[in-house]
């Protein structure tokens, strides 16, 4: 039989807290403030509601717009139909790929005003390779994408080597592309010679969803992973936040920026191929609002999810918001000019909102470091 021994007096004393003498320094710790949660729970609920409203405001606006056009007597009969929704989604696939690609350069603090014309160049050249030179289906697709990457690389080299504002460089590139298309096509369209495979891809559905929308979904996943889960993406965010600091910590700023322009160009080239698949023919006319719509979608996307920061989910929501409202207003009988006007006003609003959110983030960082 075993008996439990009592602790010795010195062991019992060792377990007790040592009394503080008057010579010991006094360390005062501030207890956490729980008054908001206990005494005033309504304040906590209000703060949570404001945060949710702020973070998902564009999502709420998208849902409200969808409900509006689904129930409005002028649009309800045509808006909420399968064919209408598929056409709207397919129409946004091209601009969606273009916008997601431009995020790569914008995250690093650079603008590319030539993405719309790069997509148009890929669209024209891919159709020409098919119709006049007899290229195969996949050879033309790869060539169209590489053409966009090549022009994007030229932009990247000019921006980093000459150290010129990308706004000026890409604006000049956009103008040069327009001149080249006018000279090369001689204002002639291409109707015959486009492979049936690419025509069908622009019209067919997979599980009720247009094929080119699936391409948009894949591109969104790729861009999201690139920007959020790779060292290169983190480098781009660091460059966009503070280029000088990024250079001091060893990031190769110029190489990263040039690569971003190449990636942007590749996705612009893909958007051009999707334009050809969607149209089934080639007309030497580039929609003038492609770049503006891409910028509007990117800036508006910063108002959702990661507020004040360019992000992929917010960009998708922004593109859907633009598509739903433009399509709904057109079904309501508004003239075609609503497309340009709504896109332009959205761009102005998005830039103003981005400026306000950027200032708020700067103030918060300053308070934290103070």
LODO-968945 format. One record per residue (C-alpha): x, y, z. Coordinates in steps of 0.25 Angstrom, whole numbers, plus 2048, in hexadecimal, padded with zeros to 3 digits. Layout:
BEGIN
ATOM	X	Y	Z .
...
***
This chain:
BEGIN
ATOM	800	800	800 .
ATOM	806	80D	7FC .
ATOM	803	81A	803 .
ATOM	804	828	7FD .
ATOM	80F	830	803 .
ATOM	80D	83E	807 .
ATOM	815	849	800 .
ATOM	820	84F	808 .
ATOM	81F	85D	80D .
ATOM	829	862	804 .
ATOM	822	85C	7F8 .
ATOM	815	862	7FC .
ATOM	81B	86F	7FE .
ATOM	821	86E	7F0 .
ATOM	814	86C	7E9 .
ATOM	80E	879	7EF .
ATOM	810	886	7E8 .
ATOM	81C	88E	7ED .
ATOM	817	89B	7F5 .
ATOM	81B	8A8	7EE .
ATOM	824	8B1	7F6 .
ATOM	823	8C0	7F5 .
ATOM	831	8C0	7EE .
ATOM	82B	8B8	7E2 .
ATOM	827	8C0	7D6 .
ATOM	818	8C1	7D3 .
ATOM	814	8BC	7C6 .
ATOM	806	8C1	7C2 .
ATOM	7FE	8B9	7B8 .
ATOM	7F1	8BF	7B2 .
ATOM	7E6	8B5	7B2 .
ATOM	7DF	8B3	7A5 .
ATOM	7D3	8BC	7A3 .
ATOM	7C7	8B3	7A2 .
ATOM	7BD	8BE	7A4 .
ATOM	7B8	8BE	796 .
ATOM	7B5	8AF	796 .
ATOM	7AE	8AF	7A4 .
ATOM	7A8	8BC	7A7 .
ATOM	7A6	8C1	799 .
ATOM	7A4	8B5	790 .
ATOM	79C	8BD	786 .
ATOM	7A9	8C5	782 .
ATOM	7B0	8B8	77F .
ATOM	7A5	8B4	776 .
ATOM	7A5	8C1	76F .
ATOM	7B4	8C1	76D .
ATOM	7B2	8B3	767 .
ATOM	7A7	8B7	75E .
ATOM	7AF	8C3	759 .
ATOM	7BB	8BA	756 .
ATOM	7B2	8B0	74F .
ATOM	7AB	8BC	747 .
ATOM	7B8	8C2	744 .
ATOM	7BF	8B5	73F .
ATOM	7B4	8B0	737 .
ATOM	7AC	8BC	732 .
ATOM	7AF	8B9	724 .
ATOM	7A9	8AB	726 .
ATOM	79C	8B1	72C .
ATOM	79B	8BB	720 .
ATOM	79D	8B0	716 .
ATOM	792	8A8	71D .
ATOM	789	8B4	71E .
ATOM	78B	8B7	70F .
ATOM	788	8A8	70B .
ATOM	77B	8A9	713 .
ATOM	777	8B6	70D .
ATOM	778	8B2	6FE .
ATOM	772	8A4	702 .
ATOM	766	8AB	707 .
ATOM	765	8B8	6FF .
ATOM	759	8B7	6F5 .
ATOM	762	8BC	6EA .
ATOM	76D	8B2	6EB .
ATOM	767	8A6	6F3 .
ATOM	762	89E	6E7 .
ATOM	76F	89E	6E0 .
ATOM	77A	8A0	6EB .
ATOM	778	894	6F4 .
ATOM	779	889	6E9 .
ATOM	783	87F	6E6 .
ATOM	787	884	6D9 .
ATOM	788	892	6DE .
ATOM	791	88E	6E9 .
ATOM	79A	886	6E0 .
ATOM	79B	891	6D6 .
ATOM	79F	89B	6E2 .
ATOM	7A9	891	6E8 .
ATOM	7B0	88E	6DA .
ATOM	7B0	89D	6D7 .
ATOM	7B8	89F	6E4 .
ATOM	7C2	894	6E2 .
ATOM	7CB	89C	6D8 .
ATOM	7CB	8A8	6E1 .
ATOM	7CD	8A0	6ED .
ATOM	7D9	899	6E8 .
ATOM	7DF	8A7	6E4 .
ATOM	7DC	8AD	6F2 .
ATOM	7E2	8A1	6F9 .
ATOM	7EE	8A2	6F1 .
ATOM	7F0	8B1	6F4 .
ATOM	7EF	8AE	703 .
ATOM	7FD	8A9	702 .
ATOM	803	8B6	6FD .
ATOM	7FA	8BF	706 .
ATOM	7FE	8B7	713 .
ATOM	80C	8BC	710 .
ATOM	807	8CA	70E .
ATOM	807	8CB	6FF .
ATOM	7FC	8CE	6F5 .
ATOM	7FB	8C8	6E7 .
ATOM	7F2	8D0	6DE .
ATOM	7F5	8C7	6D2 .
ATOM	7EF	8BA	6D7 .
ATOM	7E2	8BC	6CF .
ATOM	7EA	8BF	6C2 .
ATOM	7F4	8B3	6C5 .
ATOM	7E7	8AA	6C6 .
ATOM	7E3	8B0	6B9 .
ATOM	7F0	8AD	6B2 .
ATOM	7F0	89F	6B7 .
ATOM	7E1	89E	6B1 .
ATOM	7E5	8A3	6A4 .
ATOM	7F2	89C	6A2 .
ATOM	7EC	88E	6A7 .
ATOM	7E1	890	69C .
ATOM	7EB	893	692 .
ATOM	7F4	887	695 .
ATOM	7E8	87E	694 .
ATOM	7E2	884	687 .
ATOM	7EE	888	67F .
ATOM	7F9	87F	683 .
ATOM	7F1	872	687 .
ATOM	7F6	870	695 .
ATOM	7F0	865	69D .
ATOM	7E7	868	6A9 .
ATOM	7F0	867	6B5 .
ATOM	7FC	86D	6AD .
ATOM	7F3	879	6AB .
ATOM	7EF	87A	6B9 .
ATOM	7FD	879	6BF .
ATOM	802	883	6B4 .
ATOM	7F7	88D	6B9 .
ATOM	7FB	88C	6C7 .
ATOM	80A	88D	6C4 .
ATOM	807	89A	6BC .
ATOM	801	8A0	6C8 .
ATOM	80D	89C	6D1 .
ATOM	816	8A1	6C7 .
ATOM	810	8AF	6C7 .
ATOM	80F	8AF	6D6 .
ATOM	81E	8AC	6D7 .
ATOM	821	8B8	6CE .
ATOM	819	8C0	6D8 .
ATOM	820	8BA	6E4 .
ATOM	82E	8BD	6DE .
ATOM	82B	8CB	6DA .
ATOM	825	8CE	6E8 .
ATOM	830	8C8	6F0 .
ATOM	83C	8CC	6E7 .
ATOM	838	8DA	6E3 .
ATOM	832	8DC	6F1 .
ATOM	826	8E3	6EA .
ATOM	818	8E4	6F0 .
ATOM	810	8D8	6EB .
ATOM	804	8E0	6E9 .
ATOM	80C	8E7	6DD .
ATOM	813	8DB	6D8 .
ATOM	806	8D2	6D7 .
ATOM	7FE	8DE	6D1 .
ATOM	808	8DF	6C6 .
ATOM	808	8D0	6C4 .
ATOM	7F9	8D0	6C3 .
ATOM	7F9	8DB	6B8 .
ATOM	804	8D3	6B1 .
ATOM	7FC	8C7	6B1 .
ATOM	7F0	8CE	6AB .
ATOM	7F8	8D3	6A0 .
ATOM	7FE	8C5	69D .
ATOM	7F0	8BF	69C .
ATOM	7EB	8CA	693 .
ATOM	7F8	8C7	68A .
ATOM	7F8	8B8	68B .
ATOM	7E9	8B5	689 .
ATOM	7E6	8C1	67F .
ATOM	7D8	8C1	685 .
ATOM	7D5	8B4	680 .
ATOM	7CD	8AA	688 .
ATOM	7CF	89A	689 .
ATOM	7C3	892	689 .
ATOM	7C7	885	683 .
ATOM	7D3	87C	687 .
ATOM	7D1	87C	696 .
ATOM	7D2	86E	69B .
ATOM	7C4	868	6A0 .
ATOM	7CB	863	6AD .
ATOM	7CD	871	6B1 .
ATOM	7C0	876	6AC .
ATOM	7B9	86B	6B4 .
ATOM	7C1	86E	6C0 .
ATOM	7BB	87C	6C1 .
ATOM	7AD	877	6C0 .
ATOM	7AC	869	6C7 .
ATOM	7A9	867	6D6 .
ATOM	7AE	85D	6E0 .
ATOM	7A4	85A	6EB .
ATOM	79B	865	6E6 .
ATOM	7A7	86F	6E8 .
ATOM	7AE	875	6DB .
ATOM	7BC	86F	6D9 .
ATOM	7C3	87D	6D9 .
ATOM	7BD	87F	6E7 .
ATOM	7C4	873	6EC .
ATOM	7D1	879	6E6 .
ATOM	7CE	885	6EE .
ATOM	7CD	87D	6FB .
ATOM	7DA	876	6F8 .
ATOM	7E1	883	6F6 .
ATOM	7DB	889	703 .
ATOM	7E1	87D	70A .
ATOM	7EE	87E	704 .
ATOM	7EF	88D	707 .
ATOM	7EA	88C	715 .
ATOM	7F5	881	718 .
ATOM	800	889	711 .
ATOM	7FD	896	719 .
ATOM	7F9	890	726 .
ATOM	801	883	728 .
ATOM	80F	885	721 .
ATOM	81B	88C	724 .
ATOM	81A	894	717 .
ATOM	80C	899	71B .
ATOM	811	89D	728 .
ATOM	81D	8A5	721 .
ATOM	813	8AC	718 .
ATOM	80A	8B0	724 .
ATOM	817	8B5	72B .
ATOM	81B	8BD	71F .
ATOM	80E	8C3	71E .
ATOM	80E	8C7	72D .
ATOM	81C	8CD	72D .
ATOM	825	8CB	721 .
ATOM	831	8D1	728 .
ATOM	82F	8C8	734 .
ATOM	82D	8BC	72B .
ATOM	83B	8BF	724 .
ATOM	842	8C0	732 .
ATOM	83D	8B2	736 .
ATOM	843	8AC	72A .
ATOM	837	8AB	721 .
ATOM	83B	8AD	712 .
ATOM	831	8B8	70F .
ATOM	833	8BA	700 .
ATOM	833	8AB	6FD .
ATOM	826	8A9	705 .
ATOM	820	8B5	6FE .
ATOM	824	8B0	6F0 .
ATOM	81F	8A2	6F3 .
ATOM	812	8A8	6F7 .
ATOM	810	8AF	6EA .
ATOM	813	8A2	6E3 .
ATOM	809	89A	6EB .
ATOM	7FF	8A6	6E8 .
ATOM	801	8A5	6DA .
ATOM	800	896	6D9 .
ATOM	7F2	897	6E0 .
ATOM	7EE	8A2	6D6 .
ATOM	7F2	899	6CB .
ATOM	7E9	88E	6D0 .
ATOM	7DE	899	6D1 .
ATOM	7E0	89C	6C2 .
ATOM	7DF	88D	6BF .
ATOM	7D2	88C	6C7 .
ATOM	7CD	898	6BF .
ATOM	7CF	891	6B2 .
ATOM	7C8	884	6B8 .
ATOM	7BC	88D	6BD .
ATOM	7BB	895	6AF .
ATOM	7BE	889	6A6 .
ATOM	7C4	893	69C .
ATOM	7CD	89F	69C .
ATOM	7CA	8AE	69A .
ATOM	7D6	8B8	69B .
ATOM	7CF	8C0	6A6 .
ATOM	7D3	8BF	6B4 .
ATOM	7C9	8C3	6BF .
ATOM	7CE	8D0	6C4 .
ATOM	7C9	8CE	6D3 .
ATOM	7D1	8C0	6D5 .
ATOM	7DC	8C7	6DD .
ATOM	7D3	8D0	6E4 .
ATOM	7C9	8C5	6E8 .
ATOM	7D5	8BC	6ED .
ATOM	7DA	8C8	6F6 .
ATOM	7CC	8CB	6FB .
ATOM	7CB	8BC	6FF .
ATOM	7D8	8BC	706 .
ATOM	7D6	8C8	70E .
ATOM	7C8	8C5	712 .
ATOM	7CD	8B7	716 .
ATOM	7D5	8BE	721 .
ATOM	7C8	8C2	728 .
ATOM	7C4	8B4	72B .
ATOM	7CB	8A9	734 .
ATOM	7D9	8AF	736 .
ATOM	7D4	8BD	737 .
ATOM	7DE	8C7	731 .
ATOM	7E6	8BC	72A .
ATOM	7E5	8B6	71C .
ATOM	7E0	8A8	71D .
ATOM	7DB	89D	714 .
ATOM	7CD	89A	71B .
ATOM	7CA	8A9	71C .
ATOM	7CD	8AA	70D .
ATOM	7C4	89F	709 .
ATOM	7B8	8A5	711 .
ATOM	7BB	8B3	70B .
ATOM	7BB	8AD	6FD .
ATOM	7AE	8A7	700 .
ATOM	7A8	8B4	706 .
ATOM	7AC	8BB	6F9 .
ATOM	7A6	8B0	6F0 .
ATOM	799	8AF	6F8 .
ATOM	796	8BE	6F8 .
ATOM	79A	8C1	6E9 .
ATOM	792	8B5	6E4 .
ATOM	786	8B8	6ED .
ATOM	786	8C7	6E8 .
ATOM	787	8C2	6DA .
ATOM	77B	8B9	6DC .
ATOM	774	8C5	6E2 .
ATOM	775	8CC	6D5 .
ATOM	781	8D5	6D8 .
ATOM	789	8D9	6CB .
ATOM	796	8D2	6C9 .
ATOM	79E	8DE	6CE .
ATOM	79B	8D9	6DC .
ATOM	7A6	8CF	6DB .
ATOM	7B1	8DA	6D9 .
ATOM	7AB	8E3	6E3 .
ATOM	7A8	8D9	6EE .
ATOM	7B7	8D3	6ED .
ATOM	7BD	8E1	6ED .
ATOM	7B5	8E6	6F9 .
ATOM	7B8	8D8	700 .
ATOM	7C7	8DB	6FD .
ATOM	7C7	8E9	703 .
ATOM	7BF	8E4	70F .
ATOM	7C9	8D8	711 .
ATOM	7D5	8E1	710 .
ATOM	7CF	8EB	71A .
ATOM	7CC	8DF	724 .
ATOM	7DA	8D9	722 .
ATOM	7E0	8E6	726 .
ATOM	7D7	8E8	732 .
ATOM	7DA	8D9	737 .
ATOM	7E9	8DB	734 .
ATOM	7E9	8E7	73D .
ATOM	7E2	8E0	748 .
ATOM	7EC	8D4	748 .
ATOM	7F7	8DE	749 .
ATOM	7F1	8E4	755 .
ATOM	7EF	8D7	75B .
ATOM	7FD	8D3	759 .
ATOM	802	8E0	75F .
ATOM	7FA	8DE	76B .
ATOM	7FF	8D0	76D .
ATOM	80E	8D4	76C .
ATOM	80C	8E0	775 .
***
